[in-house]
Amino acid sequence: MNPRIHVMILNWNGSKYLSEAVQSIKNNNYSNFKITVIDNNSNDDSLLKIKNQNINIISYSHNYKYAKGYNKAIFELDDDDCDYYLLLNNDTVSDRYLLDSFAKAISKYGDNYIMGAKILYTKNKNKIWYAGGKFGFLNLFVSHNGIRKTDNSIYDNDCLTDYITGCCLLISKKNINQLKGFDESFNMYGEDVDLSIRAQNIGIKCYYISQAKLWHHVSASYGGNYNLSKNISKITSLLKLIIKYPKKIILGL
């Protein structure tokens, strides 16, 4: 199985990392893919740094943030040439086998899944940032499996998981169309959790793929860990998720 994967990288002022994110995908050993960078009205030189990369670039005159930025690109392009969309943060570095690992997972498990990768920190390449997601009061409502733990064999098994992080999210064109994309009322956080829950409500499961791997400059996309507006957005989105899905988020049911 050799599905056509359309890699979409959402960018806003990603001058420091975007070029590396693009190049790491281009270095993949998988051949049946294309790359589109979606720019949310950046005012830095990030697009200048990738102008010779021979990739598709969509430039918006407004910062539509995550949900609307991806929705506009996906549904305006309506790419008949792709089977899957891989949505990536602009501050990631992909393993050269990332796309191949996803293609093998599709062949093994089928297409009725949203899939995510093992994501590690760039500053500590063996420390996990995401190895699946979980819900529930005891898990601080929404959290990552393995976060800040050293990678080991525990995280080397593919498994169903509560949600897929939007940092690296693989979804079929069929499924994203069926779900009508992301809920744009989530401004910057929570849209990935919401998409995952809506998907599971109609029988589309979430699968963590352990051999698909990349590294993440955590929080670089949003101004660092202690950015005030980022933290306010996180709290607001969590409250919206709790109101919308109380049993799922609070009890993990």
C-alpha positions, 0 to 999 in steps of 0.5 A: 500500500502506497497512499498519497500523503499531503503534508500540511505545515501551518506556520506563523512567524516560524523563521527559526524552525520552519525550514528545518521542518520542511527539509526533514519531511523532504528527507523522508525515504517515502516518495508518494507525498507532497508538502504545503506550507500554510502561512497565517500572515507571518511578519518575519522572514520564514517564507523567504527561507523556504522559497527555493524548497519547491513546495506549495505555499498558501499565504493568508492575509490574516492569522486564522490560527490552528483550526480555521487555518487548516480548515481553509487550506484543506477545503479550499484546495479539496485535493483530489490527488491525496488519500491522507493529510498529515498535519504538522507543527512548524517547529517539528523535525521528522524522522526520515521514516515517519511517512513510511511508518504511517503508510505501513500502519495504514496497510496494517490497521486500515483507514478508519483511524486518526493516527499520531506519532511518538513525539520527543523533545528536540532539546532532549532527544530521548525524552518523550513529549507525546506517546498517546493521550488520555482523559480523566480527572486523575490525568489532569483532564487532558494529558500526554502518555509518557510526557517527560519520561525517557523513551523505552520499550513501554512506548514501542507498542502501537495502541488505541488512545484517547486523542491525537495531538495536533502537533502531528496528526494523520487523517484520511481525506474521507474522514476529515470531510466526514467530520467537516474539519476542526471546530473553529470555535477552539481558537488555539488549543483543544481543537485536536481533542475535540476532533478526536472525540467527535471522530470516536463518536462516529466510530473513527478510532485514534491510534498511536503509532510507535514507529512513526517518530519526530522531535518537537521544539515544544511551545516554540509555535506559541511563544514559549511555556510561560506566554500569558495569552497561550496559557489563557487559551489553554484554560479557556479551551479546557473549560470548553471541552469539559462543558462539551464532553463532561463524562469524557474529559472528567471521568475518561468514559 
